[in-house]
Amino acid sequence: MTQVENFGVEPGDIAKYHIGSVISSANGAPVDNTINGWYNMVKGFQDEALGTRLAIPIIYGIDAIHGHGQLLGATIFPHNIGLGAANDADLVQKIGRATALETMATGIQWNFSPVVAVVHDIRWGRTYESFGEDTDLVQKLGEAAVRGLSSVNNLERIADHHQIFLLSTAKHFIGDGATSWGSSEQNIKCTMANGNKVDKVYMLDQGDSQLDVNTLRQRLLPPYSAAIRAGAMSVMASFSSWNGQRMHAHKELLTDELKDRMGFEGLVISDWDGIEELRKTPKGQERDRTAYYHSCVDAINAGVDMAMLAKDWLLHIDVMKEAVQKGDIPMERVDDAVRRILRVKIMAGLFERPMPDASLRQHVRSPAHVQLAREAVGKSLVLLQNDRSALPIAATARIVLAGRGADNIGMQCGGWFIRWQGMLGKVTPAVRMPHNKWGNAGRPTGGTSILDAFRKHMKSDVDYVVGLPDNSKRWEVAVVVIGEEPYAEGMGDEPNPTLTEGDVAALAAMRPRADKVVAVILSGRPLIIANHLHLADAWVAAWLPGTEGEGVTDVLLGTHPFQGRTSVTWPQSADQLPLNKHNTWQGQALFPFGHGLSL
C-alpha cells in the first residue's frame, strides 16, 4: 500500500520494508538518462522485491502524459489539448500504444495518464493535460487513450489473466478541472523552465469544485466510466475538493460512487503526498505525526488503496501499522486494498514477467512513432484566422522565421518534458540529481524545431531573426512563433493568459518588413489576442505539439489540410473568464468551441 520515490530509498529498503511500488517523480530521471540507464534502475528495485520471501513484484510508475517525457530521445507527442483539437480517437489510441511501448522499454509498467478532466476555466495551469471542455469529447478520447495504453492482444498475452499491457490511470478523481478561482490553498516554490525560482500561490489547481451533485455526475463522471470500461485499473484521487471536502478523504465519492456504484475493481492511488495535504504541515516545520496519523486514517478509510509518497515513507508505514493495530483502519479495509493491488499486478502479468521484454527498446523514437507524432501535430493545428490568403505558404517564397518559439523544442513540448516544469531550447540544462550529482547537461533533446522543419522543406533560403529585423531586408512571408514558456500544474495558474510584451514586439517588428505575417501560437490554452489580431494576417493555434516540428510545416505549406477545431472556448478578454460552452453564449467568444477554418 506504499509507493516510494526512486531517489528516496537506499539499497535494501525495498526488501526490508516490503515496498510494493516505486515512482519516478517529474524530476526522477536517473543520472544515466538512457534506455539502459532507466531499465537497469527499475530492474534493481525489482530484483530486490523478487528476493523477498513472497517474491511479490513491485510495479514502477511514472507520468508519461505526452510520451515518455523524462527519457532523453523519446518521441514526444502533442499534449492532450492539441489531441482534443484533432478529435481523432483512432489517432489517440495509437499514441497511447506508442507511449506504452516507449515507457515499457525503460522497464516501467504503470503510467499516471490520461487526465480525463473536463476543463471549465482556461486559467488553470493543467488545461493542456485535458482534451477539452466538452464531456463527450473528453469521454471519447480518454477511452481511446486507455485502450491504447492498456489493451492486450492475443500475441502479447503471456497468461490467461494477462489483461493489462501498461497500467493506465484515469485522473484526477474528481473535479480537478472545475475548481473556482481563488479557492486553492497551495503554495509551491520551484525552478521554472527559464531558470527563475518562483514562489507561486496557486489559484485554481488543487482548489474547490463548487458544483451540485447532478452537474458532477452528468459533466465530470462520464469520462471516468468510459475509461474504466476501456480497461483503466488505476484511478488517482485529486488534490482538489468538492464543495469544501478534500477528495483524498471523500468516502462518498471514492468508495460509494467509484468503487460501489460504478463497479471499479482496480486500485485508487493518492496524488503526490496527497494524504499529507489533508492536514498540511506548515513549510519549514517537521511533519506533525498526530496530524498525519488522522490524515492517513481518513484517506485509507475513504478508499485510497496506495499512498504515493514524496518523503517520510517510513513514518507512513509506522502510522499505518499503528492505525491497524488500534482498529482505526479496519483490517477488512487493508485486505480490500491489498486485494486490489495484487489484482492489478496479476492482470499486468508481473508475476510471470516482472520486467518488460528488453527488445521493446527498438520502439523508442522509431520511424513509425516519429511519423505518428508528426501526423498528430498536423491534425491538431487550428487555423483561427487567414486574412489575405496568407496561408498556405508557397515552398518557393522568400520567408523569415522569428519569435521565441521558432527554434525551441522546449517551448514546443511544454511542461512535463525532461523536468516537471519543462525546459527551453534544444539542449538539456544541468539537472541536480541526488547526492549532489549533476546529470544530463548539454545533451540534445531530439526532435525537429519549427525553424529546422522550414529549412528542410522550403525550396528557398529561410532567414531566421533573433531580436529586431534588418531594416534593409524584406520578405514575402514572416512566420512568427510566439506563446507560453513551459509550466506545469498550478505553476501555470494565470489570471490573464496572454502574449508577452516580447511576443507583441516580435509581431510588430515584422509587420512592416513582410508582405504577409503568420503568427503561430505555442501554448497550453487559448491566449488573449483580440487586441493584437491586426499584427498578423493568419493566426494558427499549434498548442504544444511536441518534438515533431515538421507536422507544423506539413500544414502551413499546404501539404496537408487544416483539420483541427478548438476543444476549448477562446475568449475575447480575461474579464470573461471562466468562459466555456456551459456558461455563455458562443457569440461572446473570440473563437467559439469547435472553431477552425479550412483552406
TIMI-286991 format. One line per 8 residues: number of its first residue (from 1); their letters; for each residue z negated, x negated, y of C-alpha. Coordinates in pm, 1 decimal. Layout:
NUM) a) Z:X:Y; ... $
END
This chain:
1) mtqvenfg) 0.0:0.0:0.0; 15.9:-308.3:222.9; 321.2:-469.3:382.0; 264.5:-806.6:546.9; 477.4:-1011.6:784.8; 654.6:-1309.6:628.5; 500.1:-1552.3:876.5; 153.0:-1401.5:838.1 $
9) vepgdiak) 83.7:-1516.2:482.6; 23.4:-1851.5:319.4; 148.8:-1967.8:-20.8; -57.4:-1796.8:-288.4; -155.4:-1493.7:-78.5; 94.5:-1257.3:-243.7; -54.8:-1321.7:-586.9; -417.7:-1347.5:-474.1 $
17) yhigsvis) -421.2:-1019.6:-282.0; -158.2:-833.0:-487.1; 61.2:-766.5:-185.1; 327.9:-503.8:-254.9; 574.7:-563.7:26.7; 678.6:-821.8:286.4; 870.3:-773.8:611.7; 1069.9:-999.7:836.3 $
25) sangapvd) 992.1:-866.8:1181.7; 1254.2:-859.0:1454.4; 1184.3:-1228.9:1514.4; 1135.8:-1308.9:1147.3; 1429.7:-1528.5:1051.9; 1346.2:-1841.3:851.1; 1382.0:-2182.8:1012.4; 1685.9:-2228.9:787.4 $
33) ntingwyn) 1875.9:-1924.6:913.6; 2143.7:-1929.0:647.1; 2213.4:-1711.7:344.4; 2042.0:-1971.3:125.4; 1750.3:-2001.3:365.2; 1687.4:-1628.4:360.8; 1736.9:-1588.8:-14.2; 1504.8:-1875.6:-101.7 $
41) mvkgfqde) 1236.2:-1746.1:135.2; 1240.2:-1399.3:-22.5; 1254.0:-1544.6:-373.6; 942.9:-1749.6:-303.1; 747.7:-1433.1:-227.5; 899.4:-1252.9:-526.3; 816.2:-1532.2:-768.0; 452.1:-1513.1:-662.8 $
49) algtrlai) 442.4:-1139.5:-726.5; 605.2:-1174.3:-1067.5; 344.6:-1432.1:-1164.1; 60.5:-1181.6:-1139.3; -90.2:-1001.3:-1439.6; 112.9:-682.4:-1396.6; 422.9:-860.0:-1260.0; 496.3:-577.7:-1015.0 $
57) piiygida) 774.7:-697.5:-782.7; 746.6:-686.9:-408.2; 1006.5:-507.1:-201.9; 1119.0:-700.6:107.0; 1210.9:-511.5:424.4; 1398.1:-573.4:748.6; 1555.0:-387.2:1042.3; 1928.6:-423.6:977.0 $
65) ihghgqll) 2028.7:-146.2:1212.5; 2383.7:-257.8:1301.1; 2443.3:-510.1:1029.0; 2209.5:-792.7:926.9; 2137.6:-874.9:1290.2; 1898.5:-1164.7:1231.5; 2130.6:-1356.7:999.6; 2347.8:-1606.4:1184.0 $
73) gatifphn) 2709.2:-1543.0:1092.1; 2664.1:-1185.5:973.1; 2906.2:-906.9:1061.5; 2756.2:-707.3:1348.6; 2884.6:-351.8:1380.0; 2869.1:-118.6:1681.5; 2526.5:26.1:1746.4; 2486.4:389.4:1642.2 $
81) iglgaand) 2558.5:526.6:1989.1; 2913.1:392.4:1951.2; 2944.7:525.5:1597.9; 2837.4:862.7:1732.1; 3128.3:846.2:1976.5; 3361.5:763.7:1686.2; 3221.3:1061.7:1489.5; 3369.3:942.8:1159.5 $
89) adlvqkig) 3134.8:997.1:863.5; 3354.5:802.8:622.3; 3351.4:504.8:859.0; 2971.4:520.5:894.3; 2930.0:533.3:516.7; 3149.4:224.3:476.1; 2946.0:42.0:741.5; 2627.7:137.7:557.1 $
97) rataletm) 2762.3:-14.6:237.8; 2879.6:-330.7:414.8; 2536.2:-367.6:577.0; 2370.3:-320.1:238.4; 2584.3:-590.2:79.3; 2521.8:-846.3:354.3; 2149.8:-768.2:361.6; 2108.7:-788.9:-15.3 $
105) atgiqwnf) 2299.2:-1118.0:-13.0; 1990.3:-1264.9:153.7; 1753.4:-1122.2:-109.2; 1639.2:-820.7:93.0; 1638.2:-475.0:-67.1; 1482.8:-246.8:196.9; 1638.1:-157.4:531.7; 1446.2:24.0:806.8 $
113) spvvavvh) 1753.0:223.0:904.7; 1906.9:461.6:1005.7; 1747.9:610.6:1316.0; 1810.7:985.3:1295.1; 1653.9:1076.6:1629.1; 1822.0:1337.1:1847.4; 1826.8:1190.2:2199.2; 1700.5:1408.7:2482.2 $
121) dirwgrty) 1680.7:1151.0:2760.8; 1914.0:852.2:2802.8; 1644.9:665.4:2994.7; 1491.9:596.2:2651.7; 1528.6:231.6:2551.9; 1625.7:326.2:2196.4; 1909.6:560.9:2291.8; 2165.5:324.0:2139.0 $
129) esfgedtd) 1991.3:336.6:1799.4; 2070.1:707.5:1775.1; 2405.4:868.8:1703.5; 2363.7:1105.2:1999.0; 2213.6:1421.0:2142.6; 2371.7:1677.2:1907.5; 2173.4:1773.6:1596.0; 2480.6:1843.4:1381.9 $
137) lvqklgea) 2637.5:1508.9:1474.5; 2319.4:1312.8:1400.5; 2273.2:1501.4:1074.6; 2627.4:1430.4:955.2; 2633.5:1061.6:1045.9; 2275.1:994.5:937.6; 2354.0:1138.1:596.2; 2665.5:920.1:574.8 $
145) avrglssv) 2468.1:607.9:668.5; 2212.9:674.8:394.5; 2484.6:729.1:134.3; 2646.6:400.8:230.8; 2322.2:206.8:218.6; 2162.2:361.1:-87.4; 2407.7:524.2:-327.9; 2467.7:354.1:-663.7 $
153) nnleriad) 2795.3:385.6:-851.2; 2831.0:355.9:-1227.0; 2948.9:-5.9:-1214.5; 2642.4:-106.7:-1010.5; 2381.7:83.1:-1216.3; 2161.7:-150.4:-1422.6; 1944.8:121.0:-1582.4; 1940.6:499.7:-1611.2 $
161) hhqiflls) 1666.9:521.1:-1347.4; 1850.2:287.4:-1108.5; 1938.7:525.6:-824.3; 1889.0:315.1:-511.4; 2129.9:36.5:-411.5; 1945.5:-67.1:-93.5; 1639.1:134.1:5.6; 1720.0:311.4:334.0 $
169) takhfigd) 1468.4:454.2:579.0; 1507.2:766.4:790.3; 1314.0:709.4:1112.0; 1111.9:769.4:1320.8; 947.6:1084.3:1192.3; 947.3:1277.5:1419.0; 1029.5:1334.2:1785.6; 1076.9:973.6:1898.7 $
177) gatswgss) 1393.6:1063.0:2092.0; 1246.4:1372.0:2255.7; 943.7:1237.0:2442.3; 860.2:1324.7:2801.6; 899.0:1072.4:3083.0; 569.8:905.6:3171.5; 393.3:1015.6:2852.7; 380.2:674.0:2683.2 $
185) eqnikctm) 67.2:461.2:2696.3; 223.9:143.0:2559.8; 230.3:-187.6:2747.9; 412.4:-489.3:2599.0; 465.0:-846.7:2713.7; 766.7:-1026.4:2571.5; 1058.0:-1257.1:2649.7; 1384.7:-1081.8:2724.4 $
193) angnkvdk) 1736.2:-1193.4:2631.5; 1777.0:-1376.2:2963.9; 1459.8:-1578.6:2905.1; 1246.7:-1389.2:3156.2; 893.9:-1299.0:3047.0; 829.4:-932.5:3122.0; 511.5:-724.1:3121.8; 651.9:-376.3:3059.0 $
201) vymldqgd) 484.5:-38.9:3082.5; 673.1:198.3:2855.0; 763.3:539.2:2994.3; 936.3:721.7:2706.7; 919.4:510.7:2393.6; 607.0:588.8:2186.9; 536.6:881.9:2418.5; 467.9:1250.7:2356.2 $
209) sqldvntl) 720.7:1510.2:2238.0; 622.3:1831.3:2412.9; 819.9:2082.3:2207.8; 736.3:2404.4:2029.4; 749.3:2414.4:1650.2; 1073.0:2614.7:1638.3; 1255.7:2358.6:1853.4; 1118.9:2075.8:1641.9 $
217) rqrllppy) 1235.4:2241.0:1319.8; 1573.8:2354.1:1448.3; 1669.5:2048.9:1654.5; 1486.1:1747.9:1511.1; 1419.5:1814.8:1140.2; 1772.7:1879.0:1004.6; 1879.4:1511.3:1016.2; 1578.0:1422.2:800.4 $
225) saairaga) 1656.0:1694.6:549.6; 2013.5:1564.9:525.3; 1900.6:1202.5:489.3; 1663.0:1295.9:207.5; 1934.9:1492.3:29.3; 2160.1:1187.9:60.8; 1904.5:965.9:-112.6; 1666.5:829.2:152.6 $
233) msvmasfs) 1345.2:745.3:-33.3; 1163.1:596.1:263.1; 1063.4:762.4:589.1; 897.7:575.5:875.6; 633.8:750.3:1082.9; 691.1:748.7:1456.3; 471.7:574.4:1712.0; 512.8:886.8:1922.2 $
241) swngqrmh) 300.8:1201.7:1936.4; 379.8:1569.7:1907.3; 200.4:1777.0:2170.0; -69.4:1515.9:2204.6; -130.6:1432.0:1837.3; -14.9:1094.6:1706.5; 240.3:1116.0:1427.7; 64.7:845.9:1225.4 $
249) ahkelltd) -229.7:1083.5:1185.1; -35.3:1411.2:1168.0; -104.9:1557.2:822.0; 62.8:1885.9:911.2; 396.0:1708.0:958.8; 373.2:1400.1:733.6; 233.3:1581.1:430.0; 257.0:1958.1:471.6 $
257) elkdrmgf) 605.5:1956.4:626.0; 776.4:1639.7:499.2; 630.2:1596.0:152.8; 540.5:1951.8:54.2; 780.1:2188.9:229.7; 1079.6:1950.6:239.0; 1007.1:1808.7:-106.5; 1022.1:1441.3:-8.5 $
265) eglvisdw) 922.1:1229.7:-311.5; 962.7:886.0:-155.6; 718.1:680.8:48.0; 608.6:709.6:410.1; 563.3:375.1:581.9; 389.3:317.5:912.4; 566.7:156.4:1202.0; 473.6:-195.2:1316.6 $
273) dgieelrk) 92.0:-190.2:1336.8; 124.8:184.3:1388.6; -215.6:257.1:1237.1; -391.1:38.1:1493.7; -221.7:233.5:1771.8; -431.3:539.3:1683.1; -734.6:368.2:1839.1; -582.0:70.9:2008.8 $
281) tpkgqerd) -786.6:-242.0:2076.5; -756.0:-349.4:2441.0; -548.6:-663.5:2494.9; -743.0:-983.1:2467.6; -1018.1:-829.9:2254.2; -1081.3:-865.7:1882.8; -992.2:-564.1:1674.9; -1282.4:-318.2:1654.1 $
289) rtayyhsc) -1348.7:-282.3:1280.8; -1513.1:58.0:1307.6; -1229.1:197.0:1515.7; -971.0:56.0:1275.0; -1163.0:199.6:979.2; -1134.2:551.1:1120.6; -768.6:497.0:1213.8; -691.8:381.5:861.3 $
297) vdainagv) -868.2:681.1:709.0; -682.1:918.2:940.2; -340.3:765.9:871.8; -367.1:736.0:493.2; -510.1:1085.3:457.6; -235.9:1220.9:685.1; 28.0:1089.9:444.4; 106.4:725.7:529.9 $
305) dmamlakd) 164.0:552.8:194.8; 221.0:194.9:308.5; 90.7:14.2:617.3; 329.5:-221.3:799.3; 101.1:-487.8:940.2; 171.3:-748.3:1205.0; -174.9:-903.0:1190.5; -518.2:-872.0:1033.0 $
313) wllhidvm) -381.4:-754.3:699.7; -693.7:-886.5:529.5; -900.8:-654.2:745.9; -675.4:-366.1:641.6; -725.9:-439.8:271.6; -1102.5:-469.2:321.5; -1116.2:-142.8:516.2; -907.1:37.1:255.7 $
321) keavqkgd) -1142.1:-70.9:-24.1; -1447.0:40.8:170.2; -1293.4:377.8:259.4; -1205.1:446.7:-104.1; -1549.4:341.1:-225.8; -1714.0:572.0:27.5; -1482.4:858.6:-59.9; -1338.6:878.8:291.3 $
329) ipmervdd) -997.2:817.6:136.2; -985.9:1014.0:-191.1; -868.4:826.8:-499.8; -614.6:1104.8:-550.6; -452.7:1010.0:-219.8; -432.8:644.4:-325.1; -285.0:743.3:-662.1; -22.9:954.4:-487.2 $
337) avrrilrv) 72.5:671.1:-251.7; 93.5:413.8:-531.5; 295.7:653.9:-744.0; 545.3:694.7:-459.2; 572.4:319.1:-402.8; 624.1:248.2:-771.9; 878.2:529.6:-798.5; 1084.5:368.1:-522.9 $
345) kimaglfe) 1064.1:22.6:-682.2; 1170.6:165.0:-1017.4; 1459.9:358.5:-863.3; 1570.5:40.7:-683.7; 1587.7:-141.8:-1017.3; 1338.6:-406.0:-906.4; 1166.6:-432.4:-1243.0; 1497.1:-513.8:-1415.1 $
353) rpmpdasl) 1638.9:-726.1:-1131.0; 1371.1:-841.3:-885.6; 1624.6:-1037.1:-678.8; 1977.1:-921.9:-589.7; 2270.9:-1096.1:-750.8; 2333.2:-1421.3:-562.4; 2708.5:-1359.5:-584.1; 2672.9:-1096.5:-310.1 $
361) rqhvrspa) 2691.1:-1381.2:-56.2; 3070.9:-1356.3:-77.5; 3046.7:-1035.1:125.6; 2876.6:-1187.9:431.2; 3128.8:-1177.0:712.6; 3407.7:-1123.7:460.2; 3755.2:-1042.1:595.3; 3709.6:-682.8:479.0 $
369) hvqlarea) 3383.1:-645.6:671.7; 3525.9:-805.8:985.4; 3821.5:-567.1:970.0; 3586.3:-271.4:916.8; 3382.1:-371.8:1221.8; 3698.8:-412.1:1427.5; 3812.4:-64.3:1321.3; 3473.3:79.9:1417.1 $
377) vgkslvll) 3490.0:-78.4:1762.7; 3833.9:68.7:1827.3; 3731.7:416.9:1717.8; 3413.4:409.8:1927.6; 3573.8:332.0:2266.4; 3573.7:624.5:2508.6; 3827.8:646.6:2790.0; 3629.4:801.2:3073.1 $
385) qndrsalp) 3894.7:777.7:3345.2; 4252.5:648.1:3365.6; 4391.3:682.6:3716.3; 4737.8:546.8:3799.1; 4800.8:496.6:3425.0; 4609.3:169.6:3432.7; 4591.3:178.2:3052.5; 4737.2:70.0:2821.9 $
393) iaatariv) 4788.8:-287.9:2938.7; 5125.0:-447.5:2863.2; 5089.2:-760.2:2649.1; 5312.7:-945.0:2895.7; 5114.1:-854.0:3206.7; 4950.3:-1114.4:3429.0; 4582.9:-1041.5:3377.7; 4242.1:-1179.7:3459.4 $
401) lagrgadn) 3909.3:-1123.9:3283.0; 3590.8:-1114.1:3489.3; 3235.1:-987.8:3468.6; 2918.2:-1095.7:3285.3; 3027.0:-939.9:2958.7; 3377.1:-1082.1:2929.5; 3279.1:-1386.1:2723.3; 2939.3:-1280.3:2596.9 $
409) igmqcggw) 2878.7:-1199.6:2228.9; 2512.4:-1131.7:2306.7; 2596.6:-854.2:2553.8; 2840.7:-706.4:2303.9; 2568.3:-688.0:2038.1; 2272.7:-570.0:2246.9; 1919.2:-562.6:2109.5; 1823.2:-644.2:1750.1 $
417) firwqgml) 2063.9:-938.7:1744.1; 1917.5:-1274.8:1636.7; 1595.1:-1176.2:1813.4; 1418.9:-847.0:1885.2; 1536.1:-833.9:2246.5; 1873.9:-988.6:2168.6; 2033.4:-1289.8:2333.4; 2307.4:-1376.7:2582.4 $
425) gkvtpavr) 2622.0:-1582.1:2538.2; 2788.0:-1712.4:2224.4; 2541.0:-1985.1:2126.3; 2189.5:-1917.0:1999.4; 1889.4:-2009.6:2215.6; 1592.5:-2201.2:2081.7; 1356.7:-1973.7:1890.8; 991.5:-2061.9:1840.3 $
433) mphnkwgn) 902.3:-2043.9:1472.9; 561.4:-2057.9:1301.0; 363.6:-2382.2:1302.7; 515.5:-2478.2:1641.9; 858.5:-2540.4:1497.3; 1177.1:-2460.9:1684.2; 1477.4:-2335.8:1494.2; 1838.6:-2227.9:1518.3 $
441) agrptggt) 1913.3:-2357.2:1869.7; 2271.0:-2426.2:1970.8; 2441.5:-2255.9:1678.6; 2746.9:-2033.4:1727.9; 2679.9:-1666.7:1669.6; 3013.6:-1594.3:1506.1; 3246.2:-1319.1:1620.1; 3504.3:-1281.5:1893.5 $
449) sildafrk) 3431.5:-1215.8:2259.4; 3649.5:-977.4:2457.6; 3793.1:-1273.4:2651.3; 3880.0:-1457.2:2329.7; 4040.3:-1140.8:2194.3; 4263.9:-1102.5:2501.2; 4367.6:-1467.9:2485.2; 4458.3:-1422.2:2119.3 $
457) hmksdvdy) 4672.7:-1112.2:2166.2; 4831.1:-1142.9:2510.8; 5181.1:-1289.9:2536.3; 5099.1:-1428.9:2879.9; 4823.5:-1658.2:3002.8; 4484.9:-1496.5:3058.2; 4277.4:-1615.5:3350.9; 3900.1:-1598.1:3348.5 $
465) vvglpdns) 3698.7:-1576.3:3668.1; 3329.0:-1651.8:3691.4; 3198.1:-1554.7:4032.1; 3440.7:-1485.4:4318.5; 3816.1:-1496.5:4250.3; 4056.0:-1741.2:4413.2; 4195.0:-1561.1:4717.4; 4530.7:-1728.2:4665.2 $
473) krwevavv) 4583.9:-1558.5:4331.1; 4680.8:-1205.3:4246.2; 4711.1:-1031.7:3911.2; 4875.4:-720.7:3776.3; 4558.2:-616.8:3593.5; 4195.2:-719.8:3625.2; 3967.4:-634.5:3331.7; 3605.9:-647.1:3448.8 $
481) vigeepya) 3345.7:-634.5:3170.1; 3009.4:-520.3:3300.7; 2698.9:-343.3:3175.3; 2347.9:-392.5:3043.8; 2180.2:-709.6:2929.7; 2022.6:-667.1:2584.7; 1691.0:-492.8:2532.7; 1510.5:-315.0:2251.6 $
489) egmgdepn) 1268.4:-24.6:2223.7; 1052.9:59.1:2523.9; 1150.4:-264.0:2697.3; 1466.3:-70.9:2780.5; 1296.3:238.3:2920.9; 1468.8:258.4:3257.8; 1426.6:519.9:3533.9; 1772.3:456.1:3678.1 $
497) ptltegdv) 2015.9:309.2:3424.7; 2296.0:186.6:3646.9; 2518.8:-107.9:3729.6; 2361.6:-422.2:3869.8; 2448.5:-549.1:4215.0; 2635.8:-831.8:4045.8; 2845.3:-586.3:3844.1; 2937.4:-390.2:4153.4 $
505) aalaamrp) 3023.3:-713.7:4336.3; 3247.8:-826.3:4049.5; 3440.4:-498.0:4064.1; 3464.3:-504.8:4442.3; 3588.5:-866.1:4440.3; 3871.7:-780.1:4203.1; 3982.9:-462.2:4376.1; 4199.9:-633.7:4641.9 $
513) radkvvav) 4315.4:-910.5:4404.4; 4472.2:-694.5:4130.7; 4724.9:-413.1:4124.7; 4506.8:-224.5:3878.7; 4143.6:-266.9:3776.4; 3999.5:-170.7:3437.7; 3619.8:-151.3:3405.7; 3479.5:-195.9:3054.8 $
521) ilsgrpli) 3112.2:-99.4:3021.4; 2892.8:-266.4:2759.5; 2581.9:-50.7:2739.2; 2349.4:130.9:2504.7; 2375.7:455.5:2701.7; 2563.7:611.6:2992.8; 2513.7:428.7:3321.2; 2508.9:586.3:3666.3 $
529) ianhlhla) 2856.3:502.6:3800.1; 2958.2:806.7:4007.2; 2939.1:617.2:4338.3; 3143.8:327.5:4200.1; 3435.2:507.4:4035.9; 3665.5:410.2:4324.2; 3624.7:41.8:4240.0; 3836.3:72.3:3923.8 $
537) dawvaawl) 4132.6:276.0:3810.4; 4025.9:300.4:3447.5; 3675.2:321.4:3308.8; 3604.4:255.9:2941.4; 3273.6:303.6:2760.6; 3265.4:32.0:2494.1; 2894.0:89.1:2414.2; 2751.7:-208.5:2220.6 $
545) pgtegegv) 3048.1:-298.0:2000.0; 2906.5:-594.1:1807.3; 3077.0:-917.3:1715.5; 3436.8:-799.7:1691.3; 3587.4:-801.7:2040.4; 3937.9:-759.2:1900.2; 3855.0:-394.0:1845.1; 3845.7:-361.2:2225.1 $
553) tdvllgth) 4183.9:-523.9:2280.8; 4339.2:-318.4:1998.8; 4286.2:-10.4:2214.6; 4325.5:-149.3:2566.9; 4662.7:-298.6:2472.9; 4774.9:25.8:2313.8; 4795.5:-95.2:1953.7; 4556.3:182.8:1855.7 $
561) pfqgrtsv) 4479.4:506.2:2044.3; 4159.2:601.7:2219.7; 3967.9:830.4:1982.0; 3605.0:816.8:2098.3; 3420.3:1107.1:2257.6; 3084.0:1080.6:2433.2; 2795.7:1167.0:2199.2; 2556.1:1198.3:2492.8 $
569) twpqsadq) 2598.2:1367.2:2830.2; 2696.2:1128.8:3113.1; 2500.2:1215.1:3430.0; 2615.1:1205.3:3791.1; 2284.4:1063.5:3910.6; 1940.3:964.8:3787.1; 1797.7:1268.3:3966.0; 1949.8:1485.6:3693.8 $
577) lplnkhnt) 1764.2:1316.8:3409.6; 1679.2:1420.6:3148.8; 2025.7:1571.3:3112.6; 2166.9:1686.5:2780.2; 2356.6:1973.6:2623.2; 2033.6:2166.9:2570.4; 1907.6:2181.2:2927.2; 2202.0:2210.4:3163.1 $
585) wqgqalfp) 2548.6:2346.8:3220.6; 2801.8:2082.4:3127.1; 2971.5:2129.6:3463.4; 2685.8:1939.1:3626.1; 2759.3:1621.6:3434.8; 2990.4:1343.5:3545.3; 3129.6:1349.1:3190.7; 3007.9:1620.7:2952.4 $
593) fghglsl) 2911.7:1577.3:2589.4; 3233.6:1533.7:2391.6; 3434.9:1391.6:2682.3; 3709.5:1140.5:2612.2; 4067.0:1102.9:2736.5; 4369.3:1014.6:2528.7; 4678.7:818.8:2631.7 $
END
